Amino acid sequence: MKRLPQKCGYIMAITAIIIMLAGYLPAASLDNPLTGDYFGSVAVNSPSGLGNIDLAFHLLVATGGAIEAASSYILLDKTILFPKSSTQVDGKDVGPKVLSGTFTSTAFSLMTQPFTSMANGRTVNRQIVLGNSTVKEQGNSITGTYTETITGYLPQPMTIIGSFVLVRPVTLDLSYACCIDSMAPFGELSIEEIRAGGKNPSVVEFEDVSCAMYHYRNAIAPTVSETVMKQAIAEYQNYLLSQ
């Protein structure tokens, strides 16, 4: 039997070890660090008089920044403006799913799949686009333009345009002052208490709004009223724009 050269034998042995270990090593994740839940709202500019829209997404982001459409969707928690998707995700009801999008530490864009809902007895077609966006705080905050197109309600397509802010809630940390109601431990947080959670107690910063959003979305004490939460988001959006 002819012996293989020593160098060749080493290479074959190393290759065999790599193949063997591959069965034990965990598969590389397709998620990037920006994967997760994002909560916020839209301040509608046009048509006037519509007020704010609650907005929340769950995003699964691949390593290169592409948003995974099948696993990214509008969260139905705390909103009545968006219908359930016809298909569930992981056995739970979700809102309209994402059609396409990109999310990196410097860029964000998103388009939902077209979806339908009822308005005054009519079935209308809707689609949302988030663009002209700025990503800040290493992906913890996103601001930009919200555009929703509605057809089937009026003779001509209707467009809703506004500015949105989305925030990724931090893990609950009781060291944040906003998580402690100094006046009543089981009462509601005031806007002053929310402001006090960050470095600057005179403005709403990321830590403030994120912690307040955690309490608002989960309805745990101390609670946050819808009015105060909207005020906090608006102040945080102004803070972001000033940076």
Residue pairs with C-beta under 8 A, 6 or more apart in sequence:
4 12
29 63
30 60
30 62
30 63
30 68
31 60
31 61
31 62
31 63
32 61
32 62
32 63
32 64
32 65
32 103
32 104
33 139
34 59
34 61
34 103
34 104
34 105
34 139
35 59
35 60
35 61
36 58
36 59
36 168
37 56
37 57
37 58
37 59
37 75
37 168
37 169
38 56
38 57
38 58
38 59
38 142
38 166
38 167
38 168
39 55
39 56
39 75
39 78
39 166
39 167
39 169
39 213
39 217
40 55
40 56
40 142
40 164
40 165
40 166
40 167
40 233
41 52
41 53
41 54
41 55
41 164
41 165
41 230
41 233
42 52
42 53
42 55
42 146
42 162
42 163
42 164
43 52
43 162
43 163
43 164
43 234
43 237
44 50
44 51
44 52
44 53
44 146
44 160
44 161
44 162
45 161
45 162
45 163
46 159
46 160
46 161
46 162
47 158
47 160
50 160
52 230
53 81
53 146
53 162
54 78
54 79
54 81
55 74
55 79
55 146
55 164
55 166
56 74
56 75
56 77
56 78
56 79
56 166
56 217
57 72
57 73
57 74
57 75
57 98
57 110
57 166
58 71
58 72
58 73
58 75
58 94
59 67
59 72
59 98
59 101
59 103
60 67
60 68
60 71
60 72
61 67
61 68
61 72
61 103
62 68
65 102
65 103
65 104
65 107
66 101
66 102
67 98
67 100
67 101
67 102
67 103
67 110
69 97
69 98
69 99
69 100
69 101
69 113
70 97
71 89
72 97
72 98
72 101
73 85
73 89
73 94
73 95
73 96
73 97
73 98
74 82
74 94
74 95
74 96
74 97
74 112
75 94
75 95
76 82
76 84
76 93
76 94
76 95
77 217
78 216
78 217
79 95
82 95
82 96
82 115
82 117
83 95
83 96
83 115
83 116
83 117
84 93
84 94
84 95
85 93
85 94
85 95
85 96
85 97
85 115
87 97
88 94
96 112
96 113
96 115
96 126
96 128
97 112
97 113
98 110
98 111
98 112
98 113
99 111
99 112
99 113
99 114
100 110
100 111
101 108
101 109
101 110
101 111
101 130
102 108
102 109
102 110
103 110
103 135
103 139
104 135
105 135
105 138
105 139
106 135
107 133
107 135
108 130
108 133
108 135
108 142
108 144
109 129
109 130
109 131
109 133
110 128
110 129
110 130
110 131
111 127
111 128
111 129
111 130
112 127
112 128
112 129
113 127
114 125
114 126
114 127
115 125
115 126
115 127
116 123
116 124
116 125
116 126
117 123
117 124
117 126
118 124
119 150
119 153
120 153
122 152
122 153
123 152
124 150
124 151
124 152
124 153
125 150
125 151
125 152
126 148
126 149
126 150
127 148
127 149
128 146
128 147
128 148
129 146
129 147
129 148
129 149
130 144
130 145
130 146
130 147
130 164
131 144
131 145
131 147
132 144
132 145
133 142
133 143
133 144
133 145
134 142
134 143
134 144
134 240
135 141
135 142
136 142
136 143
136 240
136 243
137 206
139 168
140 167
140 168
140 170
140 206
140 210
141 165
141 166
141 167
141 168
141 206
141 236
141 240
142 164
142 165
142 166
142 167
143 163
143 164
143 165
143 166
143 237
143 240
143 241
144 163
144 164
145 161
145 162
145 163
145 164
146 160
146 161
146 162
146 163
146 164
147 159
147 160
147 161
148 159
148 160
149 157
149 158
149 159
150 157
150 158
150 159
150 160
151 157
151 158
163 237
165 233
165 236
165 237
165 240
167 206
167 209
167 210
167 213
167 233
167 236
168 210
169 210
169 211
169 213
169 214
169 217
170 207
170 210
170 211
170 214
172 179
172 211
172 214
173 179
173 211
174 180
176 197
176 207
176 208
176 211
177 193
177 196
177 197
177 201
178 189
178 193
178 194
178 195
178 196
178 197
178 207
178 208
178 211
178 212
179 197
179 211
179 214
179 215
179 222
180 193
180 222
181 187
181 188
181 189
181 193
181 221
181 222
182 193
183 190
184 222
185 221
185 222
186 221
186 222
187 221
187 222
187 223
188 222
188 223
188 224
188 225
188 228
189 212
189 215
189 222
189 223
189 224
189 228
190 228
191 204
191 228
191 231
191 232
191 235
194 204
194 208
194 209
194 211
194 212
194 224
194 228
194 232
195 201
195 202
195 203
195 204
195 208
195 235
196 208
197 205
197 207
197 208
197 211
197 212
198 204
198 205
198 206
198 207
198 208
199 205
203 235
203 239
204 232
204 235
204 236
204 239
205 236
205 239
206 236
208 232
208 236
209 232
209 233
209 235
209 236
212 224
212 228
212 229
212 232
213 224
213 229
215 221
215 222
215 223
215 224
216 223
216 224
216 226
216 229
224 232
